[in-house]
């Protein structure tokens, strides 16, 4: 999969190639310059406004939903899968997991 990051005028800002196809993508509302994307193997990437990965997390299964939530006053990324797995990762994601 290839994620292409565009600016407000649809000019290309950058790109990130996933090792496998993406299943879900979400622009984080608390920081519009960040994009969360998950692939079919359960890897979740946090990309900056240039399409460069700034963090990574993993969940068992194929992600089907990414949502930004607050837990205990801290921002988290909620990830769910088609098989019912649920995980919440504190933002920003760590660089490697």
Buried (B, 14 or more C-beta within 10 A) or exposed (E): BEBEBEEEEEEEEBBBEBEEEBBBBBBBEEBEEBBBBBBBBBBBBBBBBEBEBBBBBEBEBBBBBBBBEEEEEEBBBBBBBEEEBEBBBBBBBEEEE
